[in-house]
Amino acid sequence: MNFWNHWGFTADSWKGQRGEYWVLAQMALLVAYVAVPSYQPVSPTVMPPALRYGIMGFAGILALFATVLLGKGLLDLGQNLTPLPYPREDGKLVQTGVYGWVRHSLYSGLILVTLALGLWQFSLSHLAVSLALFGVLNAKASQEEIWLQDRYPEYEAYRQRVKKLIPWVF
């Protein structure tokens, strides 16, 4: 139980005061991503090879970038890590490392890795779940930013400097 308390979960957690339901929605979509059957309206084998390998190459690059965002994001957050959008009581605002590129690098990494796998498989069903995951994580990040702004006065300046989910874009 101490492990869950360390991450911010409490006996009252399921009242939703710290964003627990956002975590459940995120987990449900990740399970759905694994469980959904692949839907390929066109077999990749009938695509022109340049297009097929171009898409696969782009998917590989996305997957590598997602791995960097996830791995470096975990390292840079360190003891501040929590699955909840509510900041830890003993947390600090991290603005360096990968968090100088994008404010929510772990969310970005999850979105990009699911997108990359969907592209690699040429699966529209997986791409659809990736888009749903983007929607949920964007909403979760928006709630998290309200709490971060309340906790850290310098958050507004950071928010103006660094993009939310897609480095240098959005």
Secondary structure as UniProt FT lines:
FT   HELIX           2..6
FT   TURN            7..8
FT   TURN            11..12
FT   HELIX           13..15
FT   TURN            17..18
FT   HELIX           20..35
FT   HELIX           44..46
FT   HELIX           49..77
FT   HELIX           78..80
FT   TURN            89..90
FT   HELIX           97..100
FT   TURN            103..104
FT   HELIX           105..121
FT   HELIX           124..151
FT   TURN            153..154
FT   HELIX           155..161
FT   TURN            167..169
//
